[in-house]
Amino acid sequence: MSDTHAQTVAYVRETMLPEQAPPSTAAGPIKWMRDNLFSSVLNTVLTLLSVYFLWVVLTLVLPWVWYGSWTASSLKECREAVAGLGLAHGAACWSVIGERYLQLIYGFYPDELYWRANLAFILMLVALAPVLYPNLARKILWFSALYPFVAFWLLWGGTLWTPVVAVAGFVFAYLAFEILNRTAGSLVAVIAAILAPVVWWLLLAGPVSNGLASVMPLAIEPVESAKFGGFMLSIIIGVTGIAMSLPLGILLALGRQSDLMIVKAICVGFIEFIRGVPLITLLFVASTLLNYFLPPGTTFDIILRVIIMVTLFASAYMAEVVRGGLAALPTGQYEAADALGLDYWKATRLITMPQALKISIPGIVSTFIGLFKDTTLVSIIGLLDPIGLTTNIRADSNWNGIVWELYGFIALIFFIFCFSMSRYSMYLERKLKTGH
Amino acid sequence: MSQIATDREIDRSKMAVSDEVAIQINKMNKWYGAFHVLRDIDMTVQRGERIVIAGPSGSGKSTLIRCINRLEEHQKGDIIVDGIELTSDLKNIDKIRREVGMCFQHFNLFPHLTILENCTLAPMWVRKTPKKEAEEIAMHFLEKVKIPEQADKYPGQLSGGQQQRVAIARSLCMKPRIMLFDEPTSALDPEMIKEVLDTMVELAEEGMTMLCVTHEMGFAKQVANRVIFMDAGQIVEQNEPEEFFNNPKSERTKLFLSQILGH
């Protein structure tokens, strides 16, 4: 095309230009540093300041961590050993972790039964796997559904009939719904599906379970809730709260958007009330006030009460996160689902909720992480989660006055859990991306 | 504004209008708050009719066809679709929606599902068609709209024209007896308008009852058997396309046509 005449305006391209690779000068570590660290005078100054800051912090912290004592049997002994090193800020006494790590993990759970807690933890990973990674065998989902009952039995012990009659309640609910849905219509079926298990659990489950146990005990050694503690307790409360707050939050979000005035009012009232009250208050209600409202003589396990409160608290936040996702969907999605003849529940389950949840993943996982960290608040009502145990450990005259090592260790474990959740959510977001 | 929808000969052999009534609308009124958007709409659609509804924006033409499958609720008058009256009875609404397909200006494909899943979802969940059969039906219609090779992609990976053709296929998978088109080509580049119009022409040739809100006057001339002109929430004029375009009666229609065809 070099012979185009400059004086003519008309122009016709005869050959299309081929695609070319980008120039190779724009690559390499030096280029990266120039772009990211030293792109201007201000950025250069900021980079140098950051390096200096990191240097100061790390030279203080790393020797303290690295030269820490792992052998001393008391804080006093440790301080003396560390003083010999001649470090300006001393060093850590890690031996407290070496001595007490089992307690920090299991609380006062009987040590000959640790295997039950370990087994419950491993089975939890198995139960979680198909939920977290949908590519795995879908059949394991059956185990995931049964896992809560298995875990309950393993952790608290007692007769196997307790979890079995609890599962039976769900079976009755299902049967009641299936039978009545065909004969008496869906509304009757739903009501029956709610009433049947409630009646069963409240009135019949106890005697039936006792009766069966007296015929055939099938019992393992029971462990009372007061012995639960450490990270085991945090994980029990955290994972149960997470698993229950998501479905509850979804229902609340749908309720808040509902056209049914009473449903909507109840959901809005619940969400606003729970969000307006500090979690600590709810935990105090769980630990003390709740007993006043229950019939005298009912024993209602403290861990169960705490789980309920934590779940309710998280579900109110979850509801708002999910509502945000629902509101972000274009109305066209709702209209297209309607126009195809999908009813409300099918449209919600197949079209709107999957998309809303996908949009809300960062918010949902933030709520999960918040919930998991909030489990440490149960130390205030006397449960022995890791933070509660630090007080306990300091009460030992050998370790009186130890602070940083314990909190540092607990922080590290929490960080591992929370960081895993955060990475998983990023993986999920990448996986569910279906645009360009 | 393209003046023709398709270059090829249109086969009018199957485009016969039967006496059977598909949609009957009597004295239908609708308000948005205090705004009277549809006023005394009377309309009968026979099976096999291809009706183009034209009019300036805000004239209520989209609202009219959205009332037919109850995406909008009318407040007065009756709408009877396929012999079923539209009331607030959810069962009737679902019954009608199963028989009435709809295509939207912005396609409204489900972005989290593949093209194939978009097409099989409603047959499987609403009509309870087994998955394998639903997939066969879906592939049949995807071939019909000439994009079977995109079946495993997601809507976000397709061009606008392809997405609209998928949307048409998705509706057809429900085997509807009536199709509603709400400005199906308004969000498309000129190059893609033709591919969508071709698909619609083919559909008309097979005798589908169609109601199209569109500005494609070429499509109206070639395919429609009746053009309805709306303004200010009322039907101002309706006629066969020949008469409508060559010999409009109302001043408002003349003005509209001069503006839309004048350039």
Interface residues (C-beta under 8 A of the other chain):
Chain A: P330 G332 Q333 E335 A336 A337 D338 A339 L340 G341 L342 D343 K346 L350 I351 P354 Q355 K358 L432 T434 G435 H436
Chain B: N69 R70 L71 L90 D94 R97 R98 V100 G101 M102 F104 H106 N108 L109 F110 P111 H112 L121 A122 W125 V126 Y154 P155 G156 Q157 R170 S171 M174
